[in-house]
């Protein structure tokens, strides 16, 4: 390689380093939490695992809605497709855990891609896409209740063959979902830095302008829905094995979709670490409001309304922008990749 090529390569490596720095920091923090905080407490470990599960759901939802404006109100149903697909396969066959996870993930990806294809073919806007996916979510819940022989209906389904070391109240289970979340963040960042990410940003900001610029809006929307749904389905499948028990309540709309929407909107739609920040904050809020479920649902509703009315870019991004306006005068411009990590 010539000297000129070396000079050109180093700045590119530097930009990539800045771009992936938030992921590396998040991975380091997640890795250090068990030994310095809750490694000896199954209860606290279980709460941390739940936060990681919802953060993983959030990354998939963020890819679908935050990147391409497709309001999928069926996150719980997609996770349920993955979870029940893996659980039923584990119970009805002698196939290993990996096979169940693969089947559950592919099933969720297929369903998500199909829903996006329907929305694209029918030229459905954000609201109507939300209605169609909500109908699918309600229909899936009824399907679970009706197919008692396969799903166990409201009594739930015990998933057999679960390794004890990966239980949802063990450190092994924590690291399983922490690794999954970091992998999702890497995929999200890679997509952002690729031509696919450019297309996502273009159609998110102005769909008409994106089409005029030559972006195949339909194709990229289906891409986002398929990949995001696969993430959600994979998380749901691993949760089924880790928990060892699933029921319709595990993937219900009020338990999953409402929380994921609030978390992602709080952290910032379309941002890299928005789902992780939102999951961490609302894991604490959930724990404080455990004794009052009605109050929690009311507060979630208020949060959604307030965020979409006054903090369209997310509460965290609004605070960062305010800080930069007040204290950032005279500071040198940030590296382009660092600025891109906030978008």
SEBANU-986358 format. One record per residue (C-alpha): residue number from 1; residue in one letter; x, y, z. Coordinates in nm, 3 decimals, padded with zeros to 5 digits. Each point is the difference from the previous one (the first is absolute). Example, Ala and Ser with C-alpha at 12.3 -4.5 7.8 and 13.67 -1.06 7.14 Angstrom:
// residues 2
[r 1, a, [01.230, -00.450, 00.780]]
[r 2, s, [00.137, 00.344, -00.066]]
***
This chain:
// residues 343
[r 1, x, [00.000, 00.000, 00.000]]
[r 2, x, [00.139, 00.343, -00.094]]
[r 3, x, [00.056, 00.289, 00.241]]
[r 4, x, [-00.291, 00.190, -00.153]]
[r 5, x, [-00.232, -00.297, 00.056]]
[r 6, x, [00.117, -00.026, 00.362]]
[r 7, x, [-00.077, 00.367, 00.057]]
[r 8, x, [-00.348, -00.048, -00.143]]
[r 9, x, [-00.065, -00.316, 00.199]]
[r 10, x, [00.084, 00.142, 00.342]]
[r 11, x, [-00.270, 00.271, 00.001]]
[r 12, x, [-00.257, -00.260, -00.109]]
[r 13, x, [00.102, -00.229, 00.284]]
[r 14, x, [-00.023, 00.295, 00.238]]
[r 15, x, [-00.353, 00.079, -00.113]]
[r 16, x, [-00.102, -00.362, 00.039]]
[r 17, x, [00.152, -00.002, 00.347]]
[r 18, x, [-00.209, 00.303, 00.100]]
[r 19, x, [-00.309, -00.156, -00.152]]
[r 20, x, [00.032, -00.324, 00.198]]
[r 21, x, [00.126, 00.162, 00.321]]
[r 22, x, [-00.352, 00.024, 00.156]]
[r 23, x, [-00.052, -00.373, -00.063]]
[r 24, x, [00.335, -00.085, 00.160]]
[r 25, x, [-00.078, 00.214, 00.305]]
[r 26, x, [-00.346, -00.157, 00.036]]
[r 27, x, [00.151, -00.350, -00.028]]
[r 28, x, [00.260, 00.077, 00.266]]
[r 29, x, [-00.259, 00.138, 00.241]]
[r 30, x, [-00.229, -00.301, -00.051]]
[r 31, x, [00.290, -00.240, 00.055]]
[r 32, x, [00.101, 00.165, 00.328]]
[r 33, x, [-00.346, 00.030, 00.157]]
[r 34, x, [-00.040, -00.355, 00.142]]
[r 35, x, [00.331, -00.022, 00.193]]
[r 36, x, [-00.030, 00.350, 00.147]]
[r 37, x, [-00.375, 00.014, 00.063]]
[r 38, x, [-00.243, -00.291, -00.012]]
[r 39, x, [00.184, -00.324, -00.080]]
[r 40, x, [-00.110, -00.167, 00.325]]
[r 41, x, [-00.366, 00.102, -00.018]]
[r 42, x, [-00.229, -00.211, -00.223]]
[r 43, x, [-00.279, 00.256, 00.041]]
[r 44, x, [00.209, 00.296, -00.117]]
[r 45, x, [00.155, -00.212, -00.274]]
[r 46, x, [-00.350, -00.086, -00.125]]
[r 47, x, [-00.090, 00.372, -00.011]]
[r 48, x, [00.318, 00.073, -00.195]]
[r 49, x, [-00.078, -00.279, -00.247]]
[r 50, x, [-00.349, 00.143, -00.054]]
[r 51, x, [00.154, 00.342, -00.071]]
[r 52, x, [00.237, -00.156, -00.255]]
[r 53, x, [-00.288, -00.189, -00.163]]
[r 54, x, [-00.200, 00.319, -00.043]]
[r 55, x, [00.306, 00.189, -00.123]]
[r 56, x, [00.046, -00.272, -00.264]]
[r 57, x, [-00.366, 00.029, -00.099]]
[r 58, x, [00.057, 00.375, -00.016]]
[r 59, x, [00.291, -00.024, -00.244]]
[r 60, x, [-00.215, -00.204, -00.240]]
[r 61, x, [-00.293, 00.240, 00.035]]
[r 62, x, [00.235, 00.295, -00.041]]
[r 63, x, [00.126, -00.143, -00.326]]
[r 64, x, [-00.356, -00.037, -00.128]]
[r 65, x, [-00.167, 00.316, 00.131]]
[r 66, x, [00.289, 00.230, 00.089]]
[r 67, x, [00.177, -00.058, -00.332]]
[r 68, x, [-00.283, -00.043, -00.252]]
[r 69, x, [-00.316, 00.142, 00.166]]
[r 70, x, [-00.184, -00.334, 00.009]]
[r 71, x, [-00.204, -00.008, 00.319]]
[r 72, x, [-00.003, -00.369, 00.088]]
[r 73, x, [-00.236, -00.044, 00.296]]
[r 74, x, [00.070, -00.373, 00.008]]
[r 75, x, [00.338, -00.025, 00.172]]
[r 76, x, [-00.143, -00.238, 00.259]]
[r 77, x, [-00.165, -00.211, -00.271]]
[r 78, x, [00.325, -00.025, -00.199]]
[r 79, x, [00.185, -00.098, 00.317]]
[r 80, x, [-00.277, -00.251, 00.066]]
[r 81, x, [00.040, -00.149, -00.348]]
[r 82, x, [00.367, -00.055, 00.082]]
[r 83, x, [-00.063, -00.121, 00.354]]
[r 84, x, [-00.286, -00.237, -00.071]]
[r 85, x, [00.166, -00.122, -00.319]]
[r 86, x, [00.310, -00.095, 00.198]]
[r 87, x, [-00.195, -00.135, 00.298]]
[r 88, x, [-00.239, -00.218, -00.199]]
[r 89, x, [00.286, -00.138, -00.209]]
[r 90, x, [00.195, -00.083, 00.317]]
[r 91, x, [-00.296, -00.182, 00.153]]
[r 92, x, [-00.128, -00.182, -00.307]]
[r 93, x, [00.331, -00.114, -00.148]]
[r 94, x, [00.344, -00.106, 00.117]]
[r 95, x, [00.176, 00.279, -00.189]]
[r 96, x, [00.262, 00.201, 00.191]]
[r 97, x, [-00.052, 00.348, 00.142]]
[r 98, x, [00.183, 00.164, -00.289]]
[r 99, x, [-00.250, -00.142, -00.250]]
[r 100, x, [-00.292, 00.143, 00.197]]
[r 101, x, [00.166, 00.341, 00.017]]
[r 102, x, [00.065, 00.001, -00.375]]
[r 103, x, [-00.360, -00.103, -00.081]]
[r 104, x, [-00.145, 00.261, 00.236]]
[r 105, x, [00.223, 00.275, -00.140]]
[r 106, x, [-00.074, -00.081, -00.363]]
[r 107, x, [-00.374, -00.023, 00.070]]
[r 108, x, [-00.003, 00.347, 00.158]]
[r 109, x, [00.209, 00.142, -00.286]]
[r 110, x, [-00.242, -00.146, -00.254]]
[r 111, x, [-00.304, 00.141, 00.180]]
[r 112, x, [00.157, 00.344, 00.040]]
[r 113, x, [00.108, 00.013, -00.362]]
[r 114, x, [-00.348, -00.105, -00.111]]
[r 115, x, [-00.168, 00.269, 00.212]]
[r 116, x, [00.235, 00.261, -00.147]]
[r 117, x, [-00.067, -00.127, -00.352]]
[r 118, x, [-00.375, 00.038, 00.057]]
[r 119, x, [00.048, 00.353, 00.133]]
[r 120, x, [00.219, 00.092, -00.297]]
[r 121, x, [-00.229, -00.157, -00.261]]
[r 122, x, [-00.301, 00.180, 00.146]]
[r 123, x, [00.193, 00.327, 00.047]]
[r 124, x, [-00.097, 00.010, 00.366]]
[r 125, x, [00.115, 00.295, 00.207]]
[r 126, x, [00.134, -00.013, 00.356]]
[r 127, x, [-00.342, -00.010, 00.166]]
[r 128, x, [-00.150, -00.264, -00.228]]
[r 129, x, [00.313, -00.215, 00.026]]
[r 130, x, [-00.040, 00.021, 00.376]]
[r 131, x, [-00.364, -00.109, -00.027]]
[r 132, x, [00.080, -00.298, -00.225]]
[r 133, x, [00.281, -00.121, 00.226]]
[r 134, x, [-00.215, 00.054, 00.309]]
[r 135, x, [-00.270, -00.220, -00.154]]
[r 136, x, [00.263, -00.266, -00.063]]
[r 137, x, [00.113, 00.029, 00.363]]
[r 138, x, [-00.354, -00.050, 00.130]]
[r 139, x, [-00.059, -00.289, -00.240]]
[r 140, x, [00.321, -00.169, 00.112]]
[r 141, x, [-00.106, 00.031, 00.364]]
[r 142, x, [-00.332, -00.170, -00.081]]
[r 143, x, [00.186, -00.272, -00.190]]
[r 144, x, [00.211, -00.076, 00.307]]
[r 145, x, [-00.309, -00.025, 00.217]]
[r 146, x, [-00.183, -00.220, -00.250]]
[r 147, x, [00.272, -00.256, -00.075]]
[r 148, x, [00.011, -00.150, 00.350]]
[r 149, x, [00.160, -00.331, -00.106]]
[r 150, x, [00.304, 00.177, -00.147]]
[r 151, x, [00.030, 00.321, 00.202]]
[r 152, x, [-00.150, -00.091, 00.336]]
[r 153, x, [-00.240, 00.295, -00.041]]
[r 154, x, [-00.014, 00.231, 00.305]]
[r 155, x, [00.169, -00.260, 00.224]]
[r 156, x, [00.320, 00.035, -00.202]]
[r 157, x, [00.259, -00.231, -00.151]]
[r 158, x, [00.295, -00.159, 00.178]]
[r 159, x, [00.300, -00.005, -00.232]]
[r 160, x, [00.208, -00.313, 00.047]]
[r 161, x, [00.373, -00.050, -00.040]]
[r 162, x, [00.107, 00.338, 00.139]]
[r 163, x, [00.363, 00.019, 00.124]]
[r 164, x, [-00.001, 00.104, 00.367]]
[r 165, x, [00.301, 00.225, -00.047]]
[r 166, x, [-00.198, 00.217, -00.245]]
[r 167, x, [-00.301, 00.056, 00.226]]
[r 168, x, [-00.146, 00.349, 00.008]]
[r 169, x, [00.105, 00.042, 00.366]]
[r 170, x, [00.361, -00.113, -00.049]]
[r 171, x, [00.312, 00.189, -00.099]]
[r 172, x, [00.029, -00.228, -00.302]]
[r 173, x, [-00.343, 00.113, -00.118]]
[r 174, x, [00.099, 00.362, 00.059]]
[r 175, x, [00.310, -00.033, -00.217]]
[r 176, x, [-00.201, -00.183, -00.267]]
[r 177, x, [-00.234, 00.296, -00.043]]
[r 178, x, [00.276, 00.257, 00.051]]
[r 179, x, [00.193, -00.161, -00.287]]
[r 180, x, [-00.316, -00.008, -00.209]]
[r 181, x, [-00.063, 00.371, 00.061]]
[r 182, x, [00.358, 00.095, -00.088]]
[r 183, x, [-00.025, -00.205, -00.321]]
[r 184, x, [-00.322, 00.185, -00.090]]
[r 185, x, [00.167, 00.336, 00.066]]
[r 186, x, [00.289, -00.095, -00.227]]
[r 187, x, [-00.241, -00.101, -00.276]]
[r 188, x, [-00.193, 00.324, 00.046]]
[r 189, x, [00.320, 00.207, -00.025]]
[r 190, x, [00.126, -00.193, -00.305]]
[r 191, x, [-00.330, 00.064, -00.175]]
[r 192, x, [00.019, 00.369, 00.092]]
[r 193, x, [00.346, 00.033, -00.153]]
[r 194, x, [-00.089, -00.189, -00.319]]
[r 195, x, [-00.193, 00.114, -00.307]]
[r 196, x, [-00.303, -00.167, 00.159]]
[r 197, x, [00.021, 00.241, 00.293]]
[r 198, x, [00.016, 00.292, -00.243]]
[r 199, x, [-00.317, -00.125, -00.166]]
[r 200, x, [-00.169, -00.047, 00.339]]
[r 201, x, [00.079, 00.359, 00.103]]
[r 202, x, [-00.116, 00.135, -00.333]]
[r 203, x, [-00.343, -00.166, 00.008]]
[r 204, x, [-00.041, 00.074, 00.371]]
[r 205, x, [00.061, 00.373, -00.053]]
[r 206, x, [-00.197, 00.045, -00.324]]
[r 207, x, [-00.142, -00.297, -00.187]]
[r 208, x, [-00.087, 00.201, -00.313]]
[r 209, x, [00.349, 00.150, -00.021]]
[r 210, x, [00.150, -00.347, 00.055]]
[r 211, x, [-00.198, -00.141, -00.293]]
[r 212, x, [00.108, 00.291, -00.220]]
[r 213, x, [00.361, -00.070, 00.100]]
[r 214, x, [-00.036, -00.357, -00.126]]
[r 215, x, [-00.057, -00.184, 00.330]]
[r 216, x, [-00.215, -00.312, -00.036]]
[r 217, x, [-00.221, 00.083, 00.298]]
[r 218, x, [-00.199, -00.324, -00.012]]
[r 219, x, [00.307, -00.222, -00.006]]
[r 220, x, [00.179, 00.176, 00.286]]
[r 221, x, [-00.312, 00.005, 00.216]]
[r 222, x, [-00.036, -00.376, -00.042]]
[r 223, x, [00.372, -00.040, 00.076]]
[r 224, x, [-00.038, 00.192, 00.326]]
[r 225, x, [-00.314, -00.188, 00.102]]
[r 226, x, [00.154, -00.339, -00.073]]
[r 227, x, [00.326, 00.063, 00.186]]
[r 228, x, [-00.173, 00.175, 00.292]]
[r 229, x, [-00.259, -00.279, 00.030]]
[r 230, x, [00.277, -00.260, -00.004]]
[r 231, x, [00.163, 00.180, 00.294]]
[r 232, x, [-00.327, 00.003, 00.191]]
[r 233, x, [-00.074, -00.364, -00.081]]
[r 234, x, [00.349, -00.111, 00.100]]
[r 235, x, [-00.035, 00.179, 00.334]]
[r 236, x, [-00.340, -00.158, 00.059]]
[r 237, x, [00.133, -00.347, -00.085]]
[r 238, x, [00.298, 00.031, 00.235]]
[r 239, x, [-00.230, 00.131, 00.273]]
[r 240, x, [-00.219, -00.311, -00.034]]
[r 241, x, [00.301, -00.225, 00.059]]
[r 242, x, [00.151, 00.217, 00.271]]
[r 243, x, [-00.322, 00.040, 00.200]]
[r 244, x, [-00.109, -00.359, -00.056]]
[r 245, x, [-00.363, 00.111, 00.000]]
[r 246, x, [-00.203, 00.226, -00.229]]
[r 247, x, [-00.364, 00.102, -00.016]]
[r 248, x, [-00.207, 00.249, -00.200]]
[r 249, x, [00.073, 00.257, 00.275]]
[r 250, x, [00.375, -00.032, -00.071]]
[r 251, x, [-00.050, 00.158, -00.343]]
[r 252, x, [-00.321, 00.198, 00.055]]
[r 253, x, [-00.051, 00.343, -00.156]]
[r 254, x, [-00.023, 00.186, 00.331]]
[r 255, x, [00.306, -00.173, 00.142]]
[r 256, x, [00.228, 00.030, -00.303]]
[r 257, x, [-00.114, 00.251, -00.262]]
[r 258, x, [-00.094, 00.283, 00.235]]
[r 259, x, [00.327, -00.026, 00.189]]
[r 260, x, [00.214, -00.027, -00.312]]
[r 261, x, [-00.168, 00.303, -00.157]]
[r 262, x, [00.056, 00.207, 00.315]]
[r 263, x, [00.360, -00.115, 00.041]]
[r 264, x, [00.104, 00.068, -00.358]]
[r 265, x, [-00.182, 00.333, -00.015]]
[r 266, x, [00.163, 00.104, 00.329]]
[r 267, x, [00.350, -00.093, -00.114]]
[r 268, x, [-00.050, 00.146, -00.348]]
[r 269, x, [-00.148, -00.151, -00.315]]
[r 270, x, [00.266, -00.103, -00.248]]
[r 271, x, [00.290, 00.044, 00.247]]
[r 272, x, [00.251, -00.274, 00.071]]
[r 273, x, [-00.019, -00.018, 00.379]]
[r 274, x, [-00.356, 00.127, 00.040]]
[r 275, x, [-00.149, -00.346, 00.072]]
[r 276, x, [00.272, -00.083, 00.256]]
[r 277, x, [-00.039, 00.331, 00.183]]
[r 278, x, [-00.379, -00.024, -00.001]]
[r 279, x, [00.005, -00.361, 00.122]]
[r 280, x, [00.233, 00.089, 00.286]]
[r 281, x, [-00.212, 00.294, 00.114]]
[r 282, x, [-00.333, -00.177, -00.022]]
[r 283, x, [00.130, -00.317, 00.166]]
[r 284, x, [00.049, 00.217, 00.308]]
[r 285, x, [-00.341, 00.165, -00.049]]
[r 286, x, [-00.170, -00.340, -00.033]]
[r 287, x, [00.161, -00.125, 00.318]]
[r 288, x, [-00.114, 00.308, 00.193]]
[r 289, x, [-00.358, -00.032, -00.130]]
[r 290, x, [-00.039, -00.376, 00.039]]
[r 291, x, [-00.262, 00.043, 00.272]]
[r 292, x, [-00.216, 00.229, -00.217]]
[r 293, x, [-00.052, -00.145, -00.347]]
[r 294, x, [-00.282, 00.245, -00.083]]
[r 295, x, [00.220, 00.300, 00.083]]
[r 296, x, [00.280, -00.142, -00.213]]
[r 297, x, [-00.225, -00.035, -00.305]]
[r 298, x, [-00.130, 00.355, 00.047]]
[r 299, x, [00.354, 00.136, 00.026]]
[r 300, x, [00.102, -00.189, -00.311]]
[r 301, x, [-00.287, 00.159, -00.189]]
[r 302, x, [00.098, 00.346, 00.124]]
[r 303, x, [00.362, -00.066, -00.100]]
[r 304, x, [-00.099, -00.098, -00.354]]
[r 305, x, [-00.216, 00.311, -00.047]]
[r 306, x, [00.262, 00.235, 00.149]]
[r 307, x, [00.286, -00.149, -00.201]]
[r 308, x, [-00.177, 00.019, -00.336]]
[r 309, x, [-00.134, 00.350, 00.067]]
[r 310, x, [00.307, 00.166, 00.151]]
[r 311, x, [00.303, -00.228, -00.045]]
[r 312, x, [-00.026, -00.141, -00.351]]
[r 313, x, [00.371, -00.092, -00.001]]
[r 314, x, [-00.019, -00.158, 00.345]]
[r 315, x, [00.048, 00.135, 00.349]]
[r 316, x, [00.369, -00.094, 00.010]]
[r 317, x, [00.075, 00.174, -00.329]]
[r 318, x, [-00.195, 00.307, 00.114]]
[r 319, x, [00.214, 00.021, 00.317]]
[r 320, x, [00.321, -00.042, -00.201]]
[r 321, x, [-00.107, 00.273, -00.245]]
[r 322, x, [-00.086, 00.236, 00.287]]
[r 323, x, [00.337, -00.064, 00.163]]
[r 324, x, [00.184, 00.071, -00.325]]
[r 325, x, [-00.193, 00.322, -00.052]]
[r 326, x, [00.078, 00.122, 00.350]]
[r 327, x, [00.356, -00.124, 00.049]]
[r 328, x, [00.120, -00.093, -00.349]]
[r 329, x, [00.071, 00.349, -00.134]]
[r 330, x, [00.354, 00.028, -00.127]]
[r 331, x, [00.073, -00.374, 00.005]]
[r 332, x, [00.174, -00.151, -00.306]]
[r 333, x, [-00.225, -00.196, -00.238]]
[r 334, x, [-00.043, -00.367, 00.079]]
[r 335, x, [00.138, -00.272, -00.229]]
[r 336, x, [-00.256, -00.090, -00.268]]
[r 337, x, [-00.029, -00.361, 00.114]]
[r 338, x, [-00.063, 00.108, 00.360]]
[r 339, x, [-00.275, 00.232, -00.118]]
[r 340, x, [-00.146, -00.285, -00.209]]
[r 341, x, [-00.014, -00.223, 00.308]]
[r 342, x, [-00.269, 00.225, 00.142]]
[r 343, x, [-00.220, -00.017, -00.306]]
***
